């Protein structure tokens, strides 16, 4: 699932922007242990025009920034993405782990 597809699923009213609550919902999928305070900090940085919403480009960029506010390199981003799916930490991604993550994202399973 691409960042654009994730954004489209989060953007419930389809106005190409997401408010804090929709942003927080998806960030918690990727970072389950993140605090509301940290989400607030991320959102404030991304909401450069102060309208209380962020667009798809800003949304994608937040997933490429580490906790220190610096851009992650591609290897770090890929490891974090892998770790998101490798729920049990066995260095393998099973079908059931993919199912869990897709369920968190609101994906209907068959």
C-alpha positions in Angstrom: 0.0 0.0 0.0 1.5 3.3 -1.0 1.6 6.5 1.1 -1.0 8.0 -1.3 -3.4 5.1 -0.8 -2.9 5.3 3.0 -3.6 9.0 2.8 -6.8 8.5 0.7 -8.1 6.0 3.3 -7.5 8.5 6.2 -8.9 11.5 4.3 -12.5 10.6 5.2 -14.2 13.6 3.5 -12.0 13.5 0.4 -10.9 17.1 0.6 -7.2 16.2 0.1 -6.3 17.4 3.6 -6.5 15.7 7.0 -7.1 17.2 10.4 -5.3 16.3 13.6 -7.6 13.4 14.6 -7.3 11.6 11.2 -3.5 12.2 11.3 -3.3 10.9 14.8 -5.3 7.8 13.9 -2.9 6.7 11.1 0.3 7.7 12.9 -0.7 5.5 15.8 -0.9 2.6 13.3 2.7 3.1 12.3 3.9 4.1 15.8 1.6 2.4 18.4 3.6 3.7 21.4 3.6 7.4 20.3 2.2 9.9 22.7 -0.4 12.5 21.9 2.2 15.1 22.8 4.5 13.8 20.1 1.7 13.7 17.6 1.0 17.3 18.4 4.6 18.2 17.8 4.7 16.4 14.5 1.4 18.0 13.4 2.5 21.5 14.3 5.6 21.1 12.2 3.7 19.8 9.2 0.9 22.3 9.4 3.0 25.1 8.1 0.1 27.3 7.0 -1.6 26.9 10.4 -5.0 25.9 8.9 -5.3 22.8 11.2 -4.8 20.3 8.3 -2.0 18.7 6.4 -1.9 17.5 2.8 -0.7 14.3 1.3 2.8 15.5 0.6 3.4 16.7 4.1 1.8 13.5 5.4 4.3 11.4 3.5 7.2 13.5 4.6 6.4 12.9 8.3 6.8 9.2 7.9 10.4 9.9 6.5 11.5 12.0 9.5 13.0 10.4 12.6 12.4 11.4 16.3 15.2 13.9 16.2 13.5 15.8 13.4 16.2 14.7 10.9 15.4 12.9 7.6 15.9 9.2 7.8 17.9 7.5 5.1 16.3 4.9 2.9 17.7 1.9 4.8 16.3 3.2 8.2 12.9 3.9 6.6 12.8 0.4 5.1 13.8 -1.2 8.4 11.0 0.7 10.2 8.5 -0.4 7.6 9.6 -4.0 7.9 9.5 -3.8 11.7 5.9 -2.4 11.5 4.8 -5.7 9.8 7.2 -8.0 11.8 5.0 -7.9 14.9 6.5 -10.9 16.7 10.1 -9.8 15.9 11.2 -13.1 14.3 12.6 -11.2 11.3 9.9 -12.8 9.0 6.6 -11.3 7.9 3.8 -13.9 8.0 0.4 -13.6 6.3 -1.2 -13.2 9.7 1.1 -10.2 10.5 0.2 -8.6 7.2 -3.5 -9.2 8.1 -3.1 -7.4 11.5 -1.5 -4.3 9.9 -4.0 -4.1 7.1 -6.8 -4.4 9.7 -5.2 -1.5 11.6 -5.3 0.5 8.4 -9.0 -0.3 7.9 -8.5 -2.7 5.1 -11.3 -5.3 4.7 -10.0 -8.9 4.6 -11.5 -11.7 2.6 
